[in-house]
């Protein structure tokens, strides 16, 4: 179970017992749900940030950070035709 939190962390919990498995700090406040890139990886965008963080679901390890130049992200990420669409301010 993944929980995107307003405290800048992405949390993973065991859905059976509720135990926290890991937490990973993101680039800012998480107001959007993570976008599944494949069964084991999610992309996380923080509101008003210029960074997307790619995280492995199993252990919380960051595998990539994508910077969106001088833009700020204002809405959740969307996958379309194999691409990640990033809504930015311009």
C-alpha positions, -999 to +999 in steps of 0.1 A: +000+000+000+015+033-011+006+066+006+015+100-009+016+124+020+015+162+023+046+159+046+069+154+015+072+116+020+060+086+001+052+057+025+048+020+018+028-001+043+021-038+045-016-041+037-020-071+059-006-059+091-002-022+086+035-021+093+054+007+076+079-010+052+098+021+040+094+059+034+112+081+009+114+119+009+102+136-023+109+170-038+079+186-021+043+181-009+026+151-024-009+160-035-011+137-065-012+099-066+019+081-078+018+070-115+026+033-121+052+031-148+053-007-146+044-033-119+075-024-098+081+013-104+061+045-098+067+081-108+059+107-081+055+144-088+053+169-060+030+200-063+048+232-073+080+213-078+102+209-109+111+173-103+096+139-108+110+110-087+110+074-099+108+049-071+110+011-068+079-001-050+096-030-033+122-011-013+116+027-019+149+031-037+150+061-060+160+050-095+157+083-113+150+120-109+135+139-139+138+177-138+112+196-158+135+226-166+122+259-152+086+247-150+065+239-120+042+209-119+006+218-111-014+185-116-009+148-115+011+128-140-007+109-168+005+081-190-006+082-227+007+060-255+039+050-236+047+086-226+045+104-192+025+137-196+036+163-171+011+192-166+032+224-160+024+260-155+031+270-191 
